[in-house]
Amino acid sequence: MYRILIVDWDVHHGQGTQYIFEEDPSVLYFSWHRYEHQEFWPSLKESDYDAVGLGKGKGFNINLPWNKVGMGNSDYLAAFFHVLLPMAFEFDPELVIVSSGYDSGIGDPEGQMNATPEVFAHLTHFLMQLANGKLCVILEGGYHLKSLGESVCMTVKTLLGDPVPQITGEMAPCLSAVESIQNVRAAHKPYWKWLAYE
């Protein structure tokens, strides 16, 4: 069975992708999204951290809900370090696909988040370490043209092998992000060795 990791880093939950693959253990789906305790569109219960997949796909659907706006670089990096990357390395995908919307970037009126373009270079770099570098980044859009353009540029430069830029600013995730990360880890503990050992 061919193993595929789908990383959805735009600001909305990719519920369509979740519905397609939620019973499929060959696809590991990760989405962080603006959720605000089910107040933000699409306002679905199944966008919360406890929707982990169905049947044989249990543990292969990872939802990380952002319950407030203003999430920044440190929150995104913490989500990668403490949820996505350990799962991804254990899953060992043969292909990585990014649902790459940049409405999760700074200045976007839809997302209202504070992640700078530089962080997308780092996220891309981390994902390039998986699947022998077989990474497909699919542009989905964004609503702030300057932020969108700079974030896409950072992503493409990283794919081309440029060194990743330095990230400055606060490096501790906010309490709301930590709470979401801990909830995801608790929900997935029965399904992953790296969490069972902690």
N, C-alpha and C positions, 0 to 999 in steps of 0.2 A: 504494500500500500504506500503510495507516494505521500509524503508528509509536507503539508503547506502551512506556513504561519501567515496570517493576515493581521496587520497592525493598522488600526483605524485611528489616526491621530487628529482627525478633524474634531470640531467642537460638538457635533451632533452624534447621537447614538446611531450606529449602522444596524438598525433592527432588521432590515431586509437580509443583510449578510448573516446575522445571527439566526434568523428563521431558517435560512437555507442549510446551514451547517451545524445546527445545535445538537443533532444526533450523530454527527460524523467525527469519530476520534482521529481521523487522518488530517483534520483541519483544526488548528489552534487559532481561535479568533480573540483578539484583544482590542477593546475599545475603551478609551477614556472619553468622557463627554460631560458637557454641562447638564446637570440633572436637577440640582436645587430641591432635593427631596420630592421629586416627581412634579415639580412646578414648571420645568422648562420642557419645551417640545422635544420629543413626541409624548412626554408625560406618561410613560408606560412603566408599570411595575417591573416588567421583564428587562428594563434597562438598569436595574439596581444590581448591587454586588452579589446578591444571592441567586441570580440567574446564572447558573454554572454549566448549563447544557442539560440534555435529556438522554435517557437510556445509555447507550454505549458512549455517547458524547459528553457524559458528565465529567466536569473538570476541564473541558476543552473550550469553554466559552467564558471569557474573562471580561467582566464589566467593571470599570473603575469610574464611579460617579463623582463628578465635582459638584459639591453641594453649596459652593458659593463662587462668585465671579472673582476675577483678579488673580487667578493662578499664574505663577511665574516659572522661570527657568528651574528653580530649585524643586518645585513641586513636580514638574515634568520629569526631571532627572531622578527624583526619588521614586516615582512610579516605575521608571525603567529599572533602576537598581534593585528595588525591593519587591517587585512583582514580575514585570514582563521578562527581563533578561534571564533570571534563574529558571523560570518556566521554559523559556525558549531554548536554553541550552540543554535542559533535561529532555525536552521534546525532540530536539535535534532535527529541525526541518530541512528539507531538500530544496525548498524554494521559499523566499519571503516576498510577500506582496504588501505594499503600503497603500492604504486608502488615504491619499495625501492631500487633505484639505487644509488650508492655512487660515481658516476662520478661528483657529485656536491660537493665532498669533496676536501680538500686541497691536492695539489700535483698531481691531476689527469690531464693528458695531454689533455684529451678531453674537460673537463669542464673549466679548468683554473680558478677555484674558490678557495677561501681561508678558507672555513668553516672547523673547526677542528672536530675531532671525537666526542669531548665532546658535541657539539651542537646537535648531533643526539640523544644523551641521553635525552636532554631537549625536543626536538621535539616529541620524543616517549612518554615521560612522559605527555606532554600536551594532546596528542591524547588519552592516557589511561583514561582521565577524561570524555571522551565521551562514549556513547552507553554502559553504565555500564561496561566499560573496555573491551568490545568485539572488539578486535583489531587484525587484521591479517596483518602481515608485510611480504611482498613477495619480496624476493631478486631478483634484476634485474641485478646486476653486477656493474662494475667499472673497471678502467684501471690502477690503481696504487695499487699494492697488499698490501703495508704496510698501506696506508690510508684506503683502503677497509676493511682489516682485523680488524683494530682498530675501525672503525666506526660500523661495524657489531657487534663487541664485546660490544661496548657501548650500542647499541640498545638492544641486547639480555639481557645484565645485567639489563637494566631498565625494560624490560618485566618481568624479574624474581624478581623484587622488590628491587633491590639494590638502594641506594641513588644516586641521580644524581651528577656528579662531578661539581666542580666549573668551571665557564667560566671566563677566564681572557682576558684582552685586551680592545680594543676600543669598547664602547657600544653604539655609535651613528651610525645609518645607514648613508651610503653615499648619496649624493644628487641624484644620478641616481636611487638608490633604492627608495628613498622618492618619486621621480617623478612617478615611476612605481606604487607604492602603492597608491598614490593619484589618478592616472588615473583609476586604478581598482575600487577604492571606488566610484569615480564619475560615472563610467559606470554602476555600480550595485546599485546606490542609488534608482532608481525607484522600485527595487524588494525586498528590505530588510528593515524591520522596524528599526533595530538598526542604519542604515545609514540615514533613513528619519528623525529620531529624532535629528540628529546632527545639 
